[in-house]
Structures are given as structure tokens and as C-alpha cells.
């Protein structure tokens, strides 16, 4: 099985500040990918570059063998590469029903709208209960469910989640982790940025430690690595 996503020698940043330094990684070859590492060291910048929200300074990004470096976010979404950023960036006055319908706008997703809607509502039954409720009236955990549900309506071939459990209460976090595992078992390959290393170990077969804008360590399937060793790498002890 070849990699669905390939990032090679990627350099990117903001203005005069370079954040990523010739970073290379791949996803889709060994199952789900987990990205972890200290805050502010390039994980979100990497995801923004992959999804077209940030134009790289150099390097290449290929999806399903085709170059996507520099394409618009809309063109990348149309190929089935879907990114759920941090922060529940939803339209506050739309209902849950409106948000999910909006997620299926592309020609790639439209034929699968009904099936994907049922999939989303089976994974997130709370959304069915609040179907006509406006986003601004939802809790943080419910808004995150809508964000991920809207992404699933886009019929992803690869789904990127940037810290999906950030700031959530423990009970809601557990519900969301279970939902992400259900999405994976449903056949959607994932790239997940997450500070919860235990969850990443349960979810991911392939891990990258991103530090100072570079891949400091890559852990592939079959490599034995327990929680204590990963935390040691994370904190540099």
C-alpha cells in the first residue's frame, strides 16, 4: 500500500518567520497517523499547509500521487482531503441541519449526502436530538461534534483533525474520542494532532513527534514504544 499523502522537504511560515524546516512525512500507508509534540513547534502550520490555508515557501505535497502544493482549499476539499481546524469555526446562526448540508456542497460529496448524514447521526446521536438548534446555543463539545460531522459530510478520503478534544470536560472528551475511533473503524483514514498520548497510541499505527518544525522521531507499526518512552521524547528527558 502506498502513501495517500506525501509531504516532502516542506518549508513554511508566516512573514519572515520560518516554522517548518524541510519537514517530510507520509499518511495512509500504515493506517492512522498521530502527530504530537510541544505547542508552537509546527503541527498546526503543517496542517494548514497541507489543506491549502498556507502557501509553503518550498517543498512538495502530493495527495493520491498528484501534486496539490499551492492549490486552493476548495480544490483540495474537492479531492477529498478534509481538515477540521482547532476552535469550532462554524457559522453561529446556522442550525446543525444547515451545517451538515453545507458540508456536502462539493460535487465529490453530493451523491453521498444521505448516506453520510445517517453515518454522522449514528456516530453523534446528540446532533439528531438538536437537529434544528443553532450552533451558537450549543456547548463546546457539541460544536466540535458538528465540526467533525460537517467534515464527514464532505465524504473524506483522508480526514485531518487538529486537537479535537482540546478544552473539553473529561466526560465529553471520552465521548469524542470514542466517536473518532468509530470514524476510523468505518474506513476513513485519519491524521490527528492530539496532546493525549494515550489516545494517540490507541488510535494511530504511525506516529510523528514534531519538534522545532522538524520530524524529530517517527514511530512506525511494529516498533515497540510505550507511553513512558513517548512522554520522555515529548519532554526531552
Secondary structure, DSSP 8 states (H G I E B T S, - for coil): ---SEEEEEEEEEETTEEEEEEEEEEESSSS-EEEE--TTSSHHHHHHHHTTSS--SEEEEEETTEE-TT--HHHHHHTTEEEE-TT----TTSBHHHHHHHHT-SHHHHTTHHHHHHHHHHH-HHHHHTTT-BGGGS-HHHHHHHHHHHHHHT--SEEEEESTTTT--HHHHHHHHHHHHHHHHTT-EEEEE-S-HHHHHHH-SEEEEEETTEEEEEE-TT----HHHHHHHHHT-
